[in-house]
């Protein structure tokens, strides 16, 4: 008998060669194989008649082999094998190409199941290169797996059948029996058998529900353990301090949502355990000011703040904003990025080490071993989805259990946020500052682009500024046809549609100093039009920019389009976003034209793309959710979280004997995540 950790080569038919193919799919053990779930199923429960077979999609046909023609050699390297099959009412001509073994294995007068696309006309129907299965009355659904070249679904299915029959430990169920019963879940063995070889749709639904519950339950347990471990440690002790002077720095009134978030954070900062809070808010909702309030409060208590941003442009912008905001308060702000000169870096590091700087704003450069702080008490990461758990932890290790605030402008439906950021408390900025006007969004096809350029020119002539966003940096040999690139577009527009205007170009391959200069020129108004890639997606703030045109809009995700659109509409003037696409009937693109609410955009994105992509947002290193069809049962997300909290409440460190397996499994997850 084998175990879940037995090497895949234990199975019959899996030698070194096939094992290498399995390794490409991340499968090295029998346990990995059983966790390699089908992506789809071929439905043999209701085979079609030959006459009734649809033209527009593959289908299954049950038929008997009536006659086999001799091999036909069409040319060197190409042989045809034609077989006539019948269902008793009509005939079907089946053709195989270069597959002598498959054709030879079919016996006359034997009945088989043929799966493929039927073509031809009534009376002369044909099927090319079908999958062929023995006529097994117990075969209802056949699994179709994610594959790599050299492996077929038939091979994997055969190996999975062996594994299910030969593996010990499948009856060992780590999910507590009480939780299974309370949630009406089947056993793990039944779930594994039915996810690979379901007898019917009901069995498949039961299997999916059980496995989905288990994955989300484990993830919640793991994140709960991270959260608990952070709460064990003594935080930088802070005491209540007056914020009146801080609020007087603002020329505008904070929103109620900002005030609530600040209250949440300051309460956390005064607790005896470190703050671990996610601040989630739409583009332009004022997250940076909440972070500034926390940094001010930390400084009042004698602690330093480190703020890490994903790009040098955003880090420089935060540095400029906070330097102006805190001018004259005694709170000093420094900038540390990879492109700075060695002397400048040394100076900033020395000021951090000796406590001369209250706040360090920077990029990944803050993670360097040579960076140390005098009294680090608060760590802030902006655009949290750009960083993993290990990077966040690397920065927090610069101090003894500092408070942590992470910010994200990528809206995620609240229920999903509890899963993706389950180790964090959650504050949401769900209202916009006064004076922010919604951006009007339009979808046009390429022939209307010249009219859109005329619209942009009118706004430039009125003293405003604009962006044109392209999906590529520059055209290359392998660039898809019809896609615009920033380099060629900037050159073309400067000579044609926008000759006489100050046109700049920005993309990620430029040197940092060059990028900073371009952004400085755009922010100061020296440049009227900025042709860019998505490097401007995060955080760039130019209130005078009122129009954005996005080329090849179909190439971007909805959330990304929403982030890009957020670069305009940051001032008092009415602002516009123009999406240019050949796909003007796209439900995705039409959806973003209807709303400026990032959470509505996220909900729509979730419906259209499914939740798999949302679990990739965090880049947390935790395993991809294999059964994340969460839209089928969003209530299941809440149930798994409640079940995990129930277990952790009675056994916070999973030390009870019945929880030993759960402790081992979640520990492996956290080790993988670098946590």
C-alpha positions, 0 to 999 in steps of 0.5 A: 500500500502507498501513502499520500507522500509516496513518490508518483513513480510507485504507480503502475505505468509511471516511470521516470519519463512520465514522472518528469511530465507530472513534475511540470504540473507540480505533481511529485507524490500520490497526494499531489496527484489526488489534489490535481482536480479536473478542470472539466468533465465529459458528460457521457450520461446522455449520449447523443444520436448520430442524427441529433448530434449538435454542430456547434460543440463536442458531444458523446455518441454511442455507436458500434464499429460497422467497418474498418477501411485499410490504412491510407497513406496520403503523403510521407508522415501522414496516414489516415484510418477511416472507420464506419460506426453506426447507432442503428439509425444512422452512420458516422464516418470516424477518421484518425490521423497517424494513430494506428494503435487507436484504430487497430484497437477498435473491434468490429461489432463492438460498441464504444463511446466516441467524443468529438465534434460532429460535422457534415450533413444529414446522411453523411456525418463525420467525426475527426480524431475523437476520444474513444472510450469503452462502452461502460454503463457506469461511466457518467462523467469523465474527468478532463485535467489541466495537462502538459505536453505528453500527458493525457486526461486518460493517463491521469485518470488511470493513475488516479484510479490506481491511487484511490485504490492503493493509498492508505490514509484516505479515510483519515479525515482532518476536518473535525466531525462536528464541523462536518456534521453541522455543515452537511459535508461528505467524507474526504474519501467520498469527496476525492472519489467524486471530484475525479469520477462523479456518478452524477451532478449531485455527487460532483456538487457534494464533492466540490462543496466539501473540498472547497470548505476544507481549503477555505477552512485550512486557509482561515486556520493558517491566517488565524494562527498568523494573527494570533502569533502577532497578538502574543507579542508586546507592541511598541507601547503608545499613549493617547495624544492630541491630534488637533494640530494634525487635523489643522494641517488639512485644507479640507474636511476629512470624510466620516469614513476617514475619521472612523478609520483613524479612530480604529488605527489610533485605538489599535496603536494604544493596545498592548499587542501590535496593530495588524490592520488593512485599510481598503479604499477606492481610488482617491478615497483618502487612504494616504491621509489616514496613514499620515495620521498614524505616522503623526501619532507614532511621532508624538509617541517618539516612534519612527514610521517606515512606509513602503511603496511598490514603485519609485514614482509612488514613493517619491510622491508620498515623500513630497506629499508628507514633506509638505504636510509635516513642514514646520511640525518637527516631524522629518521625512526621508526618502530611500529608493534603489536608484539614489546615489550611494552617498544619498543612501548612506546619509538617509540610513545614518539619519534613520539609525540615529533617530534624526528622521521620523518617517522613512518613505521608500521602496524595497530598498527599505528591506536591505540589511544595511537599513536600521532604525533608532526606534521603529514603531509603525510599518505601513505598506502601500498597495499591499497586493504588490507585496507578499507576506515575506516582504511585509515580515522582512520590514517588520523585523527591523523592530521588535513587533511594530504596529502594521498598517497595510493599504490597498486601493484594489477593491475586493468584495468584503467577504472575499477580503476576509479570506484574502486578508484573514490575518488582518483587521479591516477598515474600509473607506466607503465614501469619497472626499467632498468635491470629487466628481465621478469620472465619465467613462465612454467606450469607442471603437478605433475609427472614432479615435481621431474625434477623441484626440480632438476632444483631448486637444480642447481640454489641453487648450483650456489649460488642462492635462491628459494621459494616453495609456498603451498596453506595450512599451514598444513594438517587438517581433513577437508583439500581437498585431494591432496593439499600441505601444508607448514609444511609437505612440508618443512619437507618432502623436507628437508629430501628428495629432498633438504637434505643437503640444508638449508630449511626454512619454513614461514607461517602466523600462526607463531609468528611475531618474528619467521617470522622476523627471518626466513625472515632475514635468507633468506635475508642474505642467511643463508637459500637457500630454503624457503617453504612458504604460500602466506604470501610472496605475498606482498612486500618481496624483496630478489634479490638473489631469482631466482626460485619460484615453486607454488604447486596446482597453480589452487588454486590461482587467476591470480592476486595472482599468478602474485603477488607471481611471483613478488618475483623473478626476482628482481635481475640481474639474469634470473629468473623462476616461475614454476606452478604445477597443474593437470589442465595443460589445464586451460586457466587461468594458460596458460594465466599467462605463456604468459605475465609478464605484470600485467595489461594484467594479470588483463585484462585476470582475468577480462575476466575469472572471471568477474568484481565482484571480482575486486569490492571486492579488495578494501574492501571499505565497499561500496555495492557490484555491483549487476549488474556488468557485465561490460565487456558487455559494458565497455563504460558504466563505462565512461558514468556513471562517466561523468554523476556523474561529470556533476551533481556534477559540477552543485550541488556539495553538492546535495542540490537542491530539485531534488537531495534530493533522490540522497543525501540521497542514497549516504549518506547511502552508505558512512555511510555504508563504514565508510566514 
